[in-house]
Amino acid sequence: MSGYPIYFLWATPRSTSTAFEWMMRQRGDLACFHEPFGMAWYQGPEARAPRPAPQDRLRPEATFEKIWNDIQEAAEKRPVFVKDMPHHTDHMWDDAFLDRITHSFLIRDPAKVLASLHRSYQKAGMDEGFETNEISFEPQQALFDQLCQRGCNTPPVLDSDDLLEDPDTMVRTYCEALGIPFIREALSWEPGARDDVLWYDGNDEIWHASLRDSDGLKPIPRKHVDPANLPPSLSGHFEKFMGHFGVLHAHRLRPEMVTG
């Protein structure tokens, strides 16, 4: 296989994944892509989203094939890091695609994902209706299971609560699992606009406000979110999502795994 490694972080929405991606961008040794297949899934000519994008946001050049080719071309020059959602690519999971990627996963307690979605939908004035696959818990487990069934080593699974509670240790553990250097300086950055991670719908003030205002991955005490307090429009999804989350959570990286 020619070229440099292509590292994928497969995440769900509202899982601190963009902050993690921003940290990976600070390293300086990776070409980074922000949810590239999401553009094709929402805005491209082969869009698969349940709700079509507005006409003024359609991207006729954003085909799945072109995006994958762009990623592979970037990997001819340097290692690549991609953060994306499994449901954006679940029609592409053949051997050629999966074998080219070094896979990892970021998971988060479904109660926290749903609570964050509720707050974001309220701020954006959006309807809280969505198809369950859009939240990607089921596709995330499906991809994890497929990789394990193919005889691959179990992909690294990073839990958002563990990451936020002890960023230094968990990022180090993640880097060791991928076989890349740990760069502590990447955990800090200057607050400001994040033009490299703009979201397709233009609501970055909603989706990425906390990242814009942040100055790094800093320890945050673990908090409990009671699923009983979720609004009825979202609470019905919790138990199903917990089942998928639990499968990956059992394989998560733990702080004691770090060796460096």
C-alpha positions in Angstrom: 0.0 0.0 0.0 1.5 3.3 -1.1 1.4 6.6 0.7 1.2 7.7 4.3 -1.3 6.6 6.9 -4.9 7.8 6.8 -6.2 8.1 10.4 -9.9 8.3 10.8 -11.8 9.2 14.0 -15.3 8.0 13.7 -17.6 10.0 16.0 -21.2 10.8 16.8 -22.5 14.4 16.8 -21.9 16.4 20.0 -19.2 14.2 21.3 -16.4 16.8 21.6 -15.0 15.5 18.3 -14.4 18.9 16.8 -12.3 20.0 19.8 -10.4 16.7 19.5 -9.9 17.4 15.8 -8.7 20.9 16.5 -6.1 19.5 18.9 -4.9 17.1 16.1 -4.6 20.1 13.8 -2.3 21.9 16.3 0.2 19.1 16.0 1.4 20.4 12.6 2.4 16.9 11.3 -1.0 15.9 9.8 -3.2 17.0 6.9 -6.6 17.3 8.5 -10.1 17.0 7.0 -13.2 18.1 8.9 -16.2 15.8 8.1 -15.5 15.7 4.4 -18.0 13.0 3.6 -20.7 15.0 5.4 -20.5 17.5 2.6 -21.3 14.8 0.1 -24.0 13.3 2.4 -25.8 16.7 2.9 -24.9 18.8 -0.1 -23.5 16.8 -2.9 -25.2 15.4 -6.1 -25.4 12.0 -4.4 -26.8 13.4 -1.1 -28.2 10.7 1.2 -29.5 13.0 4.0 -33.2 12.7 4.8 -33.6 16.5 4.5 -32.2 18.1 1.3 -29.8 21.0 1.7 -31.1 24.4 0.6 -30.4 25.1 -3.1 -27.9 27.8 -2.3 -25.8 25.4 -0.4 -25.7 22.5 -2.9 -22.2 21.5 -3.9 -22.2 19.7 -7.3 -18.5 18.9 -7.1 -18.9 17.1 -3.7 -19.2 13.5 -4.8 -18.1 10.7 -2.5 -15.6 9.5 -5.0 -13.9 12.9 -5.4 -13.7 13.4 -1.6 -12.1 10.0 -1.1 -9.7 10.7 -3.9 -8.7 14.0 -2.4 -8.0 12.3 0.9 -5.8 9.7 -0.7 -4.0 12.3 -2.7 -3.2 14.2 0.4 -1.8 11.0 1.9 0.7 10.8 -0.9 2.5 13.8 0.7 2.0 13.4 4.5 -0.1 11.5 7.1 -3.8 12.4 7.1 -6.3 12.8 10.0 -10.0 12.7 9.2 -12.8 13.3 11.6 -16.2 12.1 10.3 -19.4 10.3 11.2 -19.9 6.7 10.2 -23.3 7.2 8.7 -21.8 9.5 6.1 -19.9 6.5 4.6 -21.8 3.4 5.4 -22.4 2.6 1.7 -18.6 2.7 1.1 -17.4 0.0 3.6 -15.7 -2.4 1.2 -12.3 -3.9 1.7 -10.5 -1.3 -0.4 -11.9 1.6 1.6 -11.6 0.0 5.1 -8.1 -1.4 4.5 -6.6 2.0 3.5 -7.7 3.5 6.9 -6.3 3.3 10.4 -9.6 3.4 12.3 -10.4 4.9 15.8 -13.6 5.9 17.5 -14.8 8.6 19.8 -17.9 7.8 21.9 -20.0 9.8 24.4 -22.8 9.0 26.8 -26.0 9.2 24.7 -27.7 11.2 27.4 -25.1 13.9 27.0 -25.2 13.8 23.2 -29.0 14.1 23.3 -28.9 16.9 25.9 -26.4 18.8 23.8 -28.4 18.3 20.7 -31.5 19.7 22.4 -29.6 22.8 23.5 -28.2 23.3 20.0 -31.5 22.8 18.3 -33.1 25.3 20.6 -30.4 27.9 19.8 -30.7 27.3 16.1 -34.5 27.3 16.1 -34.4 23.9 14.4 -36.9 21.0 14.5 -35.7 18.3 16.8 -36.9 15.6 14.4 -34.1 13.4 13.0 -33.6 9.9 11.8 -31.7 7.8 14.3 -28.9 7.0 11.9 -28.0 10.7 11.7 -26.9 10.5 15.3 -24.6 7.7 14.2 -24.7 5.4 17.3 -26.0 2.4 15.3 -23.6 3.0 12.3 -20.8 3.5 14.7 -21.3 0.1 16.3 -21.9 -1.5 12.8 -18.5 -0.2 11.6 -16.8 -1.3 14.8 -18.3 -4.8 14.5 -17.4 -5.1 10.9 -13.8 -4.1 11.5 -13.5 -6.6 14.4 -15.2 -9.4 12.4 -12.6 -8.9 9.6 -9.9 -10.0 11.9 -8.4 -6.6 12.4 -7.0 -5.5 15.8 -9.6 -3.9 17.9 -9.7 -0.2 16.9 -8.9 2.3 19.6 -12.0 3.7 21.3 -11.8 7.0 23.2 -14.6 8.0 25.6 -15.4 11.7 25.7 -15.8 11.7 29.5 -12.4 10.1 30.0 -10.9 12.6 27.5 -12.4 15.7 29.2 -11.5 14.5 32.7 -7.8 13.8 31.9 -6.9 15.2 28.4 -3.2 14.8 28.8 -3.3 11.1 29.7 -6.1 10.1 27.3 -4.5 11.9 24.3 -1.2 10.2 25.1 -3.0 6.9 25.3 -4.7 7.5 22.0 -1.5 8.5 20.3 0.2 5.4 21.6 -2.6 3.2 20.3 -2.3 4.8 16.8 1.5 4.7 16.9 2.0 8.4 16.5 4.0 10.8 18.8 2.3 12.5 21.7 2.7 16.3 21.4 1.6 17.9 24.6 1.8 21.4 23.1 -1.1 20.5 20.8 -3.5 20.5 23.7 -3.4 24.3 24.0 -4.4 27.0 21.4 -5.5 30.5 21.1 -9.3 31.3 21.2 -10.7 32.6 18.0 -12.5 31.7 14.7 -12.2 28.1 13.5 -12.6 28.6 9.7 -11.1 25.1 9.1 -14.1 23.4 10.7 -17.0 25.4 9.4 -20.3 23.5 9.3 -22.3 23.2 6.1 -25.5 24.8 7.4 -23.8 28.1 8.4 -24.8 27.7 12.1 -21.2 27.6 13.4 -22.2 30.1 16.2 -24.4 27.2 17.4 -22.3 24.1 16.8 -18.8 25.4 17.4 -19.2 28.3 19.8 -17.5 26.5 22.7 -14.6 25.6 20.5 -14.2 29.1 19.3 -14.1 30.4 22.9 -11.8 27.7 24.2 -8.0 27.8 24.6 -7.3 24.1 24.7 -8.3 20.7 26.1 -8.3 21.3 29.9 -9.5 18.9 32.6 -13.2 19.1 33.3 -14.8 17.2 36.2 -17.1 14.4 35.0 -20.8 15.3 35.2 -23.9 13.2 35.2 -26.8 13.9 32.8 -30.1 12.2 33.9 -31.8 10.8 30.8 -35.1 11.3 32.6 -34.7 15.0 32.1 -34.4 14.7 28.3 -37.4 16.2 26.4 -39.9 13.6 25.1 -38.8 14.4 21.5 -35.3 12.9 22.3 -35.7 10.7 25.3 -37.2 7.8 23.3 -33.9 7.3 21.5 -31.9 6.9 24.7 -32.2 3.2 25.4 -31.5 2.2 21.9 -28.5 4.4 21.7 -27.2 3.1 25.0 -27.1 -0.4 23.6 -24.8 0.6 20.8 -22.7 2.9 23.0 -22.2 0.1 25.5 -20.6 -2.2 23.0 -17.9 0.3 22.2 -17.6 1.5 25.8 -16.5 -2.0 26.8 -13.5 -1.6 24.6 -12.5 1.9 25.5 -9.0 3.1 26.1 -8.2 3.5 29.8 -5.7 5.8 31.5 -3.7 2.8 32.9 -3.0 1.7 29.3 -0.5 4.4 28.8 3.1 3.2 28.8 5.1 6.3 27.9 
